[in-house]
Amino acid sequence: MAKTVTENIGEFYQHYPKVAAILTVQAGGLKNAMAVAWHSSISFKPPLYGVSIAPKRYTYQLLLESKEFAINFLPFERAALIASVGGSGGKEVDKFKKFSIEEEKPLKTSAPILRDAYATYECRMVDNREYGDHIWVVGEIVAVHFVSDVLTVRGTLDMNKISPALYLGAELYATVDATSVRFLDREVHARR
Ligand SMILES: Cc1cc2nc3c(=O)[nH]c(=O)nc-3n(C[C@H](O)[C@H](O)[C@H](O)COP(=O)(O)O)c2cc1C
């Protein structure tokens, strides 16, 4: 396959798809939600999770106040909600009202937990560093909410029960289903 090699990086989307999630935050009685695709686990011990947020986001202002946030993982059927909170500004509109977002009680933080999420990580901010035009926010996961029904005995997402919401960039969303899952034991494969 012919490859193009370029130093003209532009907005790079070659590493997508990414799981699209909804970050929620609450400070001083004000709450907000935004879509995030630039997020990652960082460490098991302590459990750390990172997310890259542009400082101009209203969410970031609230996050600086509360120093707490939650990352909510929603199924593909709720991708339109991800697009909604990722296409509107919380300074102008109450997204929870406008998009009829249902909440559940957080355990350790003030961040709203989304009822439609199959899993949510409640995080306390432990670091925030500027990298280029975004801030890398690191949170310690202090509580995990999840629907135990959607996990296999291995603790992985059961693709027969949940279709994750993947973001391809350019407003395109996709998912994967159980037929695409392969078990490739790394020990077995390393011996070959
Ligand atoms: C699928 C998707 C993923 C996004 N990922 C991020 C992200 O990781 N970081 C970020 O700063 N903005 C991201 N955005 C943009 C914000 O969600 C968007 O600017 C939102 O309107 C910010 O809301 P706020 O101003 O109420 O905070 C994403 C948008 C979409 C639709």
The ligand as an SDF file (V2000), in Angstrom:
LIG
                    3D

 31 33  0  0  0  0  0  0  0  0999 V2000
  -16.8100   13.6870   19.9970 C   0  0  0  0  0  0  0  0  0  0  0  0
  -16.1800   14.9330   20.5440 C   0  0  0  0  0  0  0  0  0  0  0  0
  -15.0110   14.8390   21.2670 C   0  0  0  0  0  0  0  0  0  0  0  0
  -14.4200   15.9880   21.8250 C   0  0  0  0  0  0  0  0  0  0  0  0
  -13.2700   15.8500   22.5500 N   0  0  0  0  0  0  0  0  0  0  0  0
  -12.7310   16.9330   23.1640 C   0  0  0  0  0  0  0  0  0  0  0  0
  -11.5790   16.7870   23.9990 C   0  0  0  0  0  0  0  0  0  0  0  0
  -11.0770   15.6820   24.2300 O   0  0  0  0  0  0  0  0  0  0  0  0
  -11.0640   17.9120   24.5560 N   0  0  0  0  0  0  0  0  0  0  0  0
  -11.6130   19.1560   24.3600 C   0  0  0  0  0  0  0  0  0  0  0  0
  -11.1140   20.1590   24.8940 O   0  0  0  0  0  0  0  0  0  0  0  0
  -12.7230   19.3130   23.5750 N   0  0  0  0  0  0  0  0  0  0  0  0
  -13.2970   18.2320   23.0010 C   0  0  0  0  0  0  0  0  0  0  0  0
  -14.4330   18.3590   22.2570 N   0  0  0  0  0  0  0  0  0  0  0  0
  -15.0730   19.6970   22.1470 C   0  0  0  0  0  0  0  0  0  0  0  0
  -15.9630   20.0550   23.3550 C   0  0  0  0  0  0  0  0  0  0  0  0
  -16.7610   18.9790   23.7760 O   0  0  0  0  0  0  0  0  0  0  0  0
  -16.8560   21.2470   22.9550 C   0  0  0  0  0  0  0  0  0  0  0  0
  -16.0490   22.3660   22.6250 O   0  0  0  0  0  0  0  0  0  0  0  0
  -17.8910   21.6200   24.0070 C   0  0  0  0  0  0  0  0  0  0  0  0
  -18.8390   22.4480   23.3950 O   0  0  0  0  0  0  0  0  0  0  0  0
  -17.2760   22.3320   25.2030 C   0  0  0  0  0  0  0  0  0  0  0  0
  -18.3320   22.6620   26.0610 O   0  0  0  0  0  0  0  0  0  0  0  0
  -18.2300   23.7620   27.1920 P   0  0  0  0  0  0  0  0  0  0  0  0
  -17.8250   25.0580   26.5330 O   0  0  0  0  0  0  0  0  0  0  0  0
  -19.5980   23.8030   27.7810 O   0  0  0  0  0  0  0  0  0  0  0  0
  -17.1930   23.2910   28.1630 O   0  0  0  0  0  0  0  0  0  0  0  0
  -15.0330   17.2530   21.6500 C   0  0  0  0  0  0  0  0  0  0  0  0
  -16.2200   17.3490   20.9040 C   0  0  0  0  0  0  0  0  0  0  0  0
  -16.7890   16.2090   20.3600 C   0  0  0  0  0  0  0  0  0  0  0  0
  -18.0700   16.3170   19.5870 C   0  0  0  0  0  0  0  0  0  0  0  0
  1  2  1  0
  2  3  1  0
  2 30  2  0
  3  4  2  0
  4  5  1  0
  4 28  1  0
  5  6  2  0
  6  7  1  0
  6 13  1  0
  7  8  2  0
  7  9  1  0
  9 10  1  0
 10 11  2  0
 10 12  1  0
 12 13  2  0
 13 14  1  0
 14 15  1  0
 14 28  1  0
 15 16  1  0
 16 17  1  0
 16 18  1  0
 18 19  1  0
 18 20  1  0
 20 21  1  0
 20 22  1  0
 22 23  1  0
 23 24  1  0
 24 25  2  0
 24 26  1  0
 24 27  1  0
 28 29  2  0
 29 30  1  0
 30 31  1  0
M  END
$$$$
